[in-house]
Amino acid sequence: MKKKLLANLIFLIGISGFSQQLYMELGSTVSSFDYTNSQGLPLNNLLSKSDSYFGMGYRQVINNEKTLFLALGLTYNNYGAIGSESSVDNFFEWDVSYLGIKAGLDYRIFQLRDLSFYVKGSIASEFLIRGNQTINNDVFDLVGEEEFNNNILFLRVGLGIQYPISNSTAIYAGYSYGKSVLISSGENAEKLKLNAHQFGIGFIINLPNCFCDF
């Protein structure tokens, strides 16, 4: 896993010199979990938690009208959930962090003076790098556990708004909703699927070789 992430990071750094724009974003994630135990039974009373996320990468115009952008980058996402089961007097909590590689498309649907409005879609391959599961007073490290250490695919769709603050820099804000697809290796293993609402702000910066209009 580490070798795969390193190879993709080197690839992103190598192609960034030929890209048109760099972006960086951060914001808040409100996540919820769909959990199924090793007997295939769901845990229904899990509540969502709020945490943070960070992302960076590059954007490249891919059509002549300059309305469609390809975005590639790295993400760091924190997810969590909390709940209890009164029938067995149990308390549950998850706190996990994933490092991911994301590819997506941004499409400008219309422009109002300097404001640009986008619809966005992306797919990300994310890997668990930190995770804790709490059951009552016991805390378990999830890193290295087969049921939780598999990578997940995360599909997201959303909306964004962009506004230039200089000839080379724009600020933007966005919202996205996503669901994970867990790649599990065991038929009877615990399964954890994630749902996430993300609200963020960020900056887009034109590179010196980019003659881009915001």
Wavefront OBJ file of the C-alpha trace (Angstrom):
o trace
v 0.000 0.000 0.000
v 2.759 2.454 0.916
v 4.585 1.771 -2.352
v 1.393 2.392 -4.321
v 0.752 5.717 -2.571
v 4.364 6.800 -3.080
v 4.235 5.970 -6.794
v 1.045 7.946 -7.263
v 2.445 10.895 -5.302
v 5.543 10.977 -7.528
v 3.271 10.835 -10.576
v 1.199 13.796 -9.376
v 4.271 15.868 -8.589
v 5.804 15.036 -11.966
v 2.789 16.091 -14.015
v 2.000 19.207 -11.978
v 4.630 21.125 -13.925
v 2.559 20.630 -17.087
v -0.778 21.438 -15.492
v -2.591 24.729 -15.653
v -3.781 25.269 -12.108
v -3.080 24.112 -8.578
v -5.789 23.865 -5.930
v -5.927 23.456 -2.172
v -9.028 22.988 -0.029
v -10.057 22.251 3.524
v -13.332 21.940 5.324
v -15.694 19.943 7.476
v -16.975 16.398 6.995
v -20.228 15.160 8.525
v -20.035 11.384 8.259
v -22.248 8.438 9.087
v -21.516 4.709 9.023
v -23.393 1.659 7.763
v -21.965 -1.118 9.909
v -22.547 -4.877 9.660
v -20.973 -7.236 12.192
v -19.339 -10.603 11.490
v -22.765 -12.327 11.725
v -24.158 -10.048 9.004
v -26.321 -8.048 11.426
v -26.495 -4.238 11.061
v -26.074 -1.725 13.859
v -28.886 0.724 13.222
v -28.541 3.368 15.919
v -25.263 4.986 14.848
v -25.158 8.790 14.840
v -23.071 10.998 12.587
v -20.003 12.968 13.685
v -18.308 16.074 12.326
v -14.598 16.141 11.497
v -12.190 17.704 8.995
v -10.717 17.015 5.559
v -7.916 18.407 3.401
v -7.145 18.128 -0.291
v -4.675 19.422 -2.864
v -3.826 18.778 -6.497
v -4.127 20.255 -9.966
v -6.787 21.136 -12.556
v -6.492 21.001 -16.324
v -8.885 22.468 -18.907
v -9.960 19.664 -21.252
v -12.322 21.390 -23.714
v -12.098 24.386 -26.029
v -14.912 26.265 -24.276
v -12.927 26.147 -21.017
v -15.944 24.890 -19.101
v -14.764 21.354 -18.286
v -11.811 20.669 -15.965
v -10.012 17.483 -14.994
v -8.898 17.505 -11.351
v -6.339 15.088 -9.851
v -5.079 15.209 -6.302
v -4.483 13.805 -2.848
v -6.975 13.839 0.023
v -6.819 13.365 3.779
v -10.248 12.582 5.246
v -11.390 12.020 8.819
v -14.606 10.093 9.426
v -16.441 9.104 12.581
v -19.636 7.783 14.110
v -21.033 7.224 17.577
v -23.840 5.083 18.981
v -25.057 2.670 21.632
v -27.062 -0.505 22.064
v -29.245 -0.293 25.171
v -30.277 -3.952 25.075
v -26.705 -5.043 25.822
v -25.593 -1.800 27.507
v -22.876 -1.127 24.927
v -21.347 2.121 23.682
v -19.684 2.341 20.255
v -17.489 4.949 18.600
v -15.320 5.026 15.467
v -12.649 7.558 14.567
v -10.777 6.827 11.326
v -8.494 8.681 8.884
v -7.963 7.811 5.224
v -5.345 8.997 2.734
v -6.665 9.008 -0.802
v -5.953 9.646 -4.467
v -8.806 11.434 -6.245
v -9.771 12.044 -9.869
v -12.738 14.177 -10.833
v -14.434 16.488 -13.293
v -15.600 20.070 -12.692
v -18.134 21.470 -15.163
v -19.031 25.172 -15.205
v -22.791 25.297 -15.687
v -23.045 29.097 -15.867
v -21.263 32.321 -14.987
v -22.724 35.463 -13.389
v -20.233 38.297 -13.849
v -17.163 37.108 -11.926
v -18.971 34.265 -10.160
v -18.680 30.800 -11.727
v -20.972 27.924 -10.712
v -19.885 24.287 -11.076
v -21.192 20.762 -10.760
v -18.538 18.296 -9.642
v -18.053 14.561 -9.608
v -15.128 12.463 -8.412
v -13.903 8.995 -7.526
v -11.195 8.355 -4.940
v -9.228 5.344 -3.778
v -8.669 5.763 -0.034
v -6.469 3.813 2.395
v -6.856 3.591 6.158
v -3.821 5.134 7.884
v -5.250 5.702 11.390
v -8.296 4.308 13.135
v -9.755 3.564 16.554
v -12.840 1.627 17.554
v -14.194 2.138 21.079
v -16.537 -0.369 22.708
v -17.517 0.731 26.189
v -14.159 1.488 27.872
v -12.048 -0.589 25.499
v -10.217 1.045 22.565
v -9.031 -1.030 19.595
v -6.533 -0.032 16.910
v -8.042 -0.744 13.481
v -4.869 -0.324 11.418
v -3.740 -3.754 10.286
v -7.118 -5.380 10.983
v -8.264 -7.272 7.895
v -11.876 -6.145 8.191
v -11.021 -2.444 8.178
v -7.637 -2.132 6.488
v -8.822 -2.747 2.932
v -8.936 0.260 0.664
v -12.280 1.848 -0.190
v -13.559 3.560 -3.305
v -15.380 6.808 -2.569
v -17.832 8.290 -5.091
v -18.805 11.952 -4.686
v -21.016 14.519 -6.420
v -21.409 18.163 -5.507
v -21.726 21.847 -6.324
v -19.169 24.662 -6.202
v -18.899 28.416 -6.612
v -15.720 30.259 -7.626
v -14.694 33.930 -7.446
v -11.385 35.531 -8.595
v -9.484 37.614 -6.062
v -6.582 38.455 -8.406
v -5.397 37.706 -11.936
v -3.753 34.499 -10.745
v -5.852 33.354 -7.776
v -9.484 32.461 -7.151
v -11.320 31.445 -4.003
v -14.054 28.858 -4.061
v -16.545 27.125 -1.787
v -18.288 23.843 -2.320
v -20.483 21.042 -1.034
v -20.332 17.354 -1.902
v -22.032 14.144 -0.873
v -20.304 10.799 -1.130
v -20.662 7.080 -0.431
v -17.948 4.483 -0.095
v -17.687 1.074 -1.701
v -15.811 -1.275 0.613
v -13.469 -3.782 -0.974
v -13.666 -6.679 1.487
v -11.803 -9.971 1.323
v -13.885 -12.053 3.733
v -17.471 -13.254 3.364
v -18.162 -13.197 7.100
v -16.057 -10.185 8.005
v -17.290 -7.007 9.583
v -18.195 -4.458 6.930
v -18.132 -0.698 7.280
v -19.501 1.632 4.613
v -19.222 5.401 4.928
v -21.508 8.258 3.931
v -20.142 11.803 4.027
v -21.332 15.368 3.520
v -18.414 17.751 2.967
v -18.420 21.556 3.144
v -15.187 23.290 2.200
v -13.370 26.363 0.958
v -10.177 26.602 -1.027
v -7.933 28.424 -3.470
v -7.120 27.887 -7.134
v -3.797 29.264 -8.382
v -2.748 29.672 -12.016
v 0.719 28.352 -12.781
v 3.137 30.606 -14.709
v 2.518 28.684 -17.945
v -1.263 29.022 -17.583
v -3.075 31.794 -19.412
v -6.404 31.096 -17.773
v -9.353 33.410 -17.210
v -11.310 32.899 -14.037
l 1 2 3 4 5 6 7 8 9 10 11 12 13 14 15 16 17 18 19 20 21 22 23 24 25 26 27 28 29 30 31 32 33 34 35 36 37 38 39 40 41 42 43 44 45 46 47 48 49 50 51 52 53 54 55 56 57 58 59 60 61 62 63 64 65 66 67 68 69 70 71 72 73 74 75 76 77 78 79 80 81 82 83 84 85 86 87 88 89 90 91 92 93 94 95 96 97 98 99 100 101 102 103 104 105 106 107 108 109 110 111 112 113 114 115 116 117 118 119 120 121 122 123 124 125 126 127 128 129 130 131 132 133 134 135 136 137 138 139 140 141 142 143 144 145 146 147 148 149 150 151 152 153 154 155 156 157 158 159 160 161 162 163 164 165 166 167 168 169 170 171 172 173 174 175 176 177 178 179 180 181 182 183 184 185 186 187 188 189 190 191 192 193 194 195 196 197 198 199 200 201 202 203 204 205 206 207 208 209 210 211 212 213 214
